[in-house]
Amino acid sequence: MPVDVAIVGPPGSGKTTLFRALTGGRSSDGVGMVDVPDPRLDRLAVAIRPRRVIPAQVRVVDAPPGSRAQRIASAREADVVVEVVRGFGADRDPVSDLEGIELDLAVADLASVERRLETVSREVRAGRKERAAELAALERARQHLDTGGTLATLELDAQSAGFLAPLFPVSAKPRVVVVNIGDDLLPDGGVLAERVREWMGSRGWPMLVVDAQLEFELGQLDPADAREMRATYGIPETSLKAVARAVWEAGGLITFFTAGEPEVRAWPCQRDTPAPAAAGVIHSDFEKGFIRAEVTSVEELVSAGSMEALRAMGRLRVEGRDYRLHDGDVVYFRVSR
């Protein structure tokens, strides 16, 4: 269950260059998988020395450059929207770019809300009073969108959010903003990036500054040459990794690990996922056959060197069906065959 990410941006923003840099050119028809960096996975790999190390991944889609409807459709299907704004070249105005993207998302949701509102209003007038709460939620959403807001900035209780969920509201989705700068603004984006931060205010979205063209070019170099060039520009080696990590966290997932001699692997699941459902992430049969979970931490496992050593020392926690996974758990699932 990778996080699905749509990269959107106005023409000329460099969103496709960012997509190519993130995927390293390993993509097909505008879709690619991107590894999510996790230093805990690296530590497990050094300690256990498995034959394979498999990171968690996000699925990235480069939204079509065609009509606004196509861009909105890509964003609507995603878990997280990456908004790329232009901070390079002449007449660069990333705040205006960001306002344009947000307007597109709000207009799309306004159309969906108004269609549903027409239906529900008719039902309430016909005597279906049980629809009154949904009608109130839709009217509140319409008013907020009409005044230039997006559903991401509208506070909704669980019931109201449930009424809007079937509309697949695109402006309610988590966002990551990438200011795509030129090398003249390295390493931090300068005043342009600061303007974007001010515009974002209390929205709480992560914002990253990336020179996508430079990152793509560095990805074609020998790693030693790339490190030397990064040092010349004063940019961290983690700028693209930070984008991958940001979309992972925005998607609301946590990571658990399985670790043995054949394979050390990072797995995604929702926060507070029950142990049987987490086992089902690995294989659907594991959820059905779940018996118990043997759980430890990355620190304990790195210190001991193997799950077998921890088991021999009696230091694996044994958890049942009610256990809910925590970020960073290392788990061995006992299942019936």
C-alpha positions as CSV (number, residue, x, y, z in Angstrom):
1,M,0.0,0.0,0.0
2,P,2.4,2.7,-1.2
3,V,1.4,6.4,-0.8
4,D,0.0,7.6,-4.1
5,V,1.4,11.0,-5.0
6,A,0.4,13.4,-7.8
7,I,2.9,16.1,-8.8
8,V,1.1,19.2,-10.1
9,G,2.2,22.6,-11.2
10,P,1.6,25.3,-13.9
11,P,3.3,25.0,-17.3
12,G,7.0,25.8,-17.0
13,S,7.2,25.1,-13.2
14,G,9.6,22.2,-13.8
15,K,7.3,19.6,-12.3
16,T,8.3,17.0,-14.9
17,T,11.9,17.6,-14.2
18,L,11.3,17.0,-10.5
19,F,9.5,13.8,-11.4
20,R,12.4,12.6,-13.4
21,A,14.9,13.6,-10.7
22,L,12.8,11.7,-8.0
23,T,12.4,8.6,-10.1
24,G,15.9,8.6,-11.5
25,G,14.5,8.1,-15.0
26,R,12.9,4.8,-13.9
27,S,9.3,5.4,-14.9
28,S,6.8,4.5,-17.5
29,D,4.0,6.7,-18.8
30,G,4.5,9.3,-16.1
31,V,4.3,6.9,-13.2
32,G,7.3,5.8,-11.1
33,M,8.2,4.4,-7.7
34,V,10.4,6.3,-5.3
35,D,12.2,4.8,-2.3
36,V,11.5,6.4,1.0
37,P,14.8,6.9,2.9
38,D,14.9,5.7,6.5
39,P,18.1,5.6,8.6
40,R,16.6,2.9,10.8
41,L,16.5,0.5,7.8
42,D,20.1,1.3,7.1
43,R,21.1,0.5,10.7
44,L,19.2,-2.8,10.5
45,A,20.9,-3.7,7.3
46,V,24.4,-3.0,8.7
47,A,23.6,-5.1,11.9
48,I,22.0,-8.1,10.2
49,R,23.7,-8.2,6.8
50,P,20.8,-9.6,4.8
51,R,20.8,-10.6,1.2
52,R,18.3,-8.0,0.3
53,V,17.3,-4.6,1.7
54,I,13.9,-3.3,0.6
55,P,12.8,0.2,1.5
56,A,9.2,1.5,1.6
57,Q,8.1,3.3,-1.5
58,V,5.8,6.0,-2.7
59,R,4.1,5.9,-6.1
60,V,4.5,9.1,-8.0
61,V,2.4,10.4,-10.9
62,D,3.5,13.3,-13.1
63,A,0.1,15.0,-13.7
64,P,-0.7,15.4,-17.4
65,P,0.3,18.8,-18.9
66,G,-3.0,19.1,-20.7
67,S,-6.3,20.6,-19.5
68,R,-7.0,21.7,-15.9
69,A,-9.5,18.8,-15.7
70,Q,-6.7,16.3,-16.3
71,R,-4.6,17.8,-13.6
72,I,-7.4,17.8,-11.2
73,A,-8.2,14.2,-12.0
74,S,-4.7,13.1,-11.2
75,A,-4.7,15.0,-7.9
76,R,-8.1,13.6,-7.0
77,E,-6.8,10.0,-7.3
78,A,-3.8,10.7,-5.1
79,D,-3.2,10.5,-1.3
80,V,-0.9,13.5,-1.3
81,V,-0.5,16.4,-3.8
82,V,2.9,17.8,-4.4
83,E,2.6,21.4,-5.7
84,V,5.5,22.6,-7.7
85,V,6.0,26.4,-8.1
86,R,8.6,28.2,-10.2
87,G,11.4,30.0,-8.5
88,F,13.8,30.2,-11.5
89,G,14.0,32.2,-14.7
90,A,12.4,35.6,-15.5
91,D,9.2,36.9,-13.9
92,R,9.2,34.2,-11.3
93,D,6.3,34.4,-8.9
94,P,5.9,31.2,-6.9
95,V,3.2,32.7,-4.7
96,S,1.1,33.4,-7.7
97,D,1.7,29.9,-9.0
98,L,0.6,28.5,-5.6
99,E,-2.5,30.6,-5.5
100,G,-3.4,29.4,-9.1
101,I,-3.0,25.8,-8.1
102,E,-5.1,26.3,-4.9
103,L,-7.8,28.1,-6.9
104,D,-8.0,25.2,-9.4
105,L,-8.5,22.7,-6.5
106,A,-11.1,24.9,-4.8
107,V,-13.1,25.5,-8.0
108,A,-13.2,21.7,-8.7
109,D,-14.5,21.0,-5.2
110,L,-17.0,23.9,-5.4
111,A,-18.5,22.3,-8.5
112,S,-18.8,18.9,-6.8
113,V,-20.3,20.4,-3.7
114,E,-22.9,22.4,-5.6
115,R,-24.0,19.4,-7.6
116,R,-24.5,17.4,-4.4
117,L,-26.1,20.4,-2.7
118,E,-28.7,20.6,-5.4
119,T,-29.7,17.0,-4.9
120,V,-29.8,17.1,-1.1
121,S,-31.7,20.4,-1.0
122,R,-34.4,18.8,-3.2
123,E,-34.6,15.8,-0.9
124,V,-34.9,17.9,2.2
125,R,-37.7,20.0,0.6
126,A,-39.4,16.7,-0.2
127,G,-39.5,15.8,3.5
128,R,-36.4,13.8,4.0
129,K,-35.4,15.6,7.2
130,E,-32.6,13.0,7.9
131,R,-30.7,14.8,5.2
132,A,-30.7,18.1,7.1
133,A,-27.3,17.6,8.7
134,E,-25.7,16.7,5.3
135,L,-27.3,19.8,3.8
136,A,-25.8,22.0,6.6
137,A,-22.4,20.6,6.0
138,L,-22.6,21.1,2.2
139,E,-23.8,24.7,2.7
140,R,-20.9,25.4,5.0
141,A,-18.4,23.9,2.5
142,R,-19.9,25.9,-0.3
143,Q,-19.7,29.2,1.6
144,H,-16.1,28.5,2.5
145,L,-15.1,27.7,-1.0
146,D,-17.1,30.6,-2.4
147,T,-15.0,33.0,-0.2
148,G,-11.7,31.7,-1.6
149,G,-10.9,29.0,1.0
150,T,-10.1,25.3,0.3
151,L,-11.5,22.4,2.3
152,A,-8.0,21.9,3.8
153,T,-8.6,25.1,5.8
154,L,-12.2,24.3,6.8
155,E,-12.6,22.8,10.3
156,L,-15.0,19.9,10.1
157,D,-16.2,17.4,12.7
158,A,-16.2,13.7,11.8
159,Q,-19.8,13.7,10.7
160,S,-19.4,16.6,8.3
161,A,-16.2,15.2,6.9
162,G,-18.1,12.0,6.3
163,F,-20.7,13.8,4.3
164,L,-18.1,15.3,2.0
165,A,-15.9,12.2,1.7
166,P,-18.0,10.6,-1.2
167,L,-17.3,13.7,-3.2
168,F,-13.5,12.9,-3.1
169,P,-12.6,16.5,-2.3
170,V,-9.3,17.3,-3.9
171,S,-8.7,20.5,-1.9
172,A,-8.8,18.6,1.4
173,K,-5.9,16.4,0.5
174,P,-2.5,16.8,2.3
175,R,0.0,18.9,0.3
176,V,3.7,19.2,0.0
177,V,4.9,22.4,-1.6
178,V,8.2,22.4,-3.6
179,V,9.7,25.7,-4.6
180,N,11.8,24.8,-7.7
181,I,14.6,27.3,-7.8
182,G,17.5,28.1,-10.1
183,D,21.1,27.8,-9.0
184,D,21.2,31.5,-8.3
185,L,19.0,31.0,-5.3
186,L,20.9,28.0,-3.8
187,P,20.9,26.7,-1.2
188,D,17.8,28.0,0.6
189,G,15.7,29.9,-2.0
190,G,16.3,33.3,-0.5
191,V,13.5,35.9,-0.5
192,L,11.2,33.9,-2.9
193,A,11.1,30.9,-0.6
194,E,10.4,33.2,2.4
195,R,7.4,34.7,0.5
196,V,6.0,31.2,0.0
197,R,6.5,30.5,3.7
198,E,4.6,33.6,4.6
199,W,1.7,32.8,2.3
200,M,1.4,29.3,3.7
201,G,1.1,30.7,7.2
202,S,-0.6,28.3,9.5
203,R,-1.6,25.7,6.9
204,G,1.1,23.3,8.3
205,W,2.1,21.9,4.9
206,P,5.8,21.0,4.5
207,M,7.7,23.3,2.1
208,L,11.0,22.3,0.4
209,V,13.4,24.2,-1.8
210,V,14.8,22.1,-4.6
211,D,16.7,22.9,-7.8
212,A,15.1,20.1,-9.8
213,Q,17.2,20.5,-12.9
214,L,20.4,20.4,-10.9
215,E,19.2,17.3,-9.0
216,F,18.3,15.5,-12.2
217,E,21.8,16.3,-13.6
218,L,23.5,15.2,-10.4
219,G,21.6,11.9,-10.6
220,Q,23.4,11.1,-13.8
221,L,26.8,11.5,-12.3
222,D,29.1,9.2,-10.4
223,P,28.2,9.5,-6.7
224,A,31.6,10.9,-5.8
225,D,31.4,13.6,-8.5
226,A,27.8,14.4,-7.4
227,R,28.9,14.9,-3.8
228,E,31.7,17.2,-4.9
229,M,29.3,19.3,-7.0
230,R,26.8,19.4,-4.1
231,A,29.6,20.8,-1.9
232,T,30.3,23.4,-4.5
233,Y,26.7,24.6,-4.4
234,G,26.3,24.1,-0.6
235,I,23.3,21.9,-1.0
236,P,22.5,18.9,1.2
237,E,22.6,15.4,-0.2
238,T,19.1,14.9,1.2
239,S,17.0,17.4,-0.8
240,L,15.3,14.8,-3.0
241,K,15.2,12.3,0.0
242,A,13.5,15.1,2.0
243,V,10.8,15.3,-0.7
244,A,10.2,11.5,-0.5
245,R,10.1,11.6,3.2
246,A,7.8,14.6,3.3
247,V,5.1,12.9,1.1
248,W,5.4,9.7,3.2
249,E,4.7,11.6,6.4
250,A,2.0,13.7,4.8
251,G,0.3,10.5,3.7
252,G,-0.2,9.6,7.4
253,L,1.7,6.3,7.3
254,I,4.0,4.8,9.8
255,T,6.8,2.2,9.2
256,F,7.3,-1.2,10.7
257,F,10.1,-3.6,9.8
258,T,10.7,-7.2,9.2
259,A,14.3,-8.4,9.6
260,G,16.0,-11.6,8.9
261,E,19.0,-13.1,7.0
262,P,17.1,-13.3,3.7
263,E,15.6,-9.8,3.8
264,V,15.3,-6.6,5.8
265,R,12.3,-4.6,4.7
266,A,10.3,-1.5,5.6
267,W,6.5,-1.8,5.4
268,P,3.8,0.8,5.5
269,C,0.7,0.9,7.6
270,Q,-1.7,3.4,9.1
271,R,-1.1,4.6,12.6
272,D,-2.7,2.3,15.3
273,T,-3.2,-0.6,12.8
274,P,-4.1,-3.8,14.7
275,A,-1.4,-6.5,14.4
276,P,-3.4,-8.9,12.3
277,A,-4.1,-6.1,9.7
278,A,-0.4,-5.2,9.7
279,A,0.4,-8.8,9.0
280,G,-2.0,-8.6,6.1
281,V,0.1,-5.8,4.5
282,I,2.8,-8.5,4.0
283,H,0.3,-11.1,2.7
284,S,-3.4,-11.4,2.9
285,D,-3.2,-14.9,4.2
286,F,-1.2,-13.7,7.2
287,E,-4.1,-11.6,8.5
288,K,-6.4,-14.6,8.3
289,G,-3.9,-16.9,10.0
290,F,-2.6,-14.5,12.5
291,I,-1.6,-16.1,15.8
292,R,0.7,-13.6,17.5
293,A,3.3,-11.0,16.9
294,E,6.9,-11.0,18.3
295,V,7.9,-7.4,18.6
296,T,11.1,-5.4,19.4
297,S,12.7,-2.1,18.6
298,V,15.3,-1.2,16.0
299,E,17.7,-0.3,18.9
300,E,17.2,-3.7,20.6
301,L,17.7,-5.6,17.4
302,V,20.8,-3.7,16.3
303,S,22.3,-4.4,19.7
304,A,21.5,-8.1,19.7
305,G,22.3,-8.7,16.0
306,S,19.3,-11.0,15.2
307,M,15.7,-11.8,16.1
308,E,17.0,-15.3,17.1
309,A,19.4,-13.8,19.6
310,L,16.6,-11.7,21.2
311,R,14.3,-14.7,21.2
312,A,17.0,-16.8,23.0
313,M,17.4,-14.0,25.6
314,G,13.6,-13.8,26.1
315,R,13.6,-10.2,25.0
316,L,10.9,-10.3,22.3
317,R,7.6,-9.0,23.4
318,V,4.7,-11.3,22.5
319,E,1.6,-9.4,21.4
320,G,-1.9,-10.6,20.5
321,R,-4.6,-9.5,18.2
322,D,-5.4,-6.3,20.0
323,Y,-1.8,-4.9,19.8
324,R,-1.6,-1.8,17.6
325,L,1.7,-1.2,15.8
326,H,3.9,1.7,16.5
327,D,6.3,3.5,14.2
328,G,9.6,1.7,14.2
329,D,8.4,-1.7,15.5
330,V,10.4,-4.7,14.2
331,V,7.9,-7.6,14.0
332,Y,7.9,-11.3,13.4
333,F,4.4,-12.6,12.8
334,R,3.5,-16.1,13.8
335,V,0.7,-17.3,11.5
336,S,-1.0,-20.6,10.9
337,R,-0.3,-22.3,7.6
